[in-house]
């Protein structure tokens, strides 16, 4: 569970921003959104292959 303790003399806005940053880094909302709809295993495999190809091209471009 993610939580943020407000420090002395810290504004609420700053604490909320720290909380939002922690949420995005932990990918909790991303996982929640992914689970909202079902993706067929074949479609998931296809998307994973596309992602793999993109990543490989990116690595090749950076290494060139």
N, C-alpha and C positions, 0 to 999 in steps of 0.2 A: 504494500500500500504506500502510495506516495503522499508525503506530507511536508509542509513547510512551516517552520517556526518563525514567527515574526521577531526580528532582533530589536534590541533597544534603539529607540530613535529612528526606526525604519518605517517608511510610509506603507500603507496597505497596498497602494498601487505597485510599488516595487516588489513586495512579497508576492502579489498576484502574478507579476511578470516572471519571477523566479519559478513559481509553480507551473506556469504555462510552458516555460522552457524545459522543465523537468518532464512534463507530460509528453512533449514532442520527442525528447530524446529517448524516452522509455517505449515509445511506439504503442502505447495503450490505446489511444483513439484510432490509430491506423488498424490495429488488429480488430477492434470493435467494428469498424466499418467493413472490413473484409468479411467478417462473420455474419453480416446482415443479409447477404444473399448467397445462395449456393452456386458454386462453379463446378461444372462437370470435371471429372479427373482428366479427360482428354483435353478440355480447354485449358486447364491449369498446366498440363504438360506442354501444350503449344506455347502458352505465355512464358513459361520457364525457358523454353528453347529460344524464343525471341530475345528474352532478356540476356541469355547466355551469349548469343551472337552479338548483341549490342555491346556487352561488356568486353568481349574479346576484341571487337573492332576498336573500342576505346583504348584498350591496353596496347594494341598494335600501333595505333596513332601516336600514343604517348611515348612509346619506345623508339619510334622512328626518328 
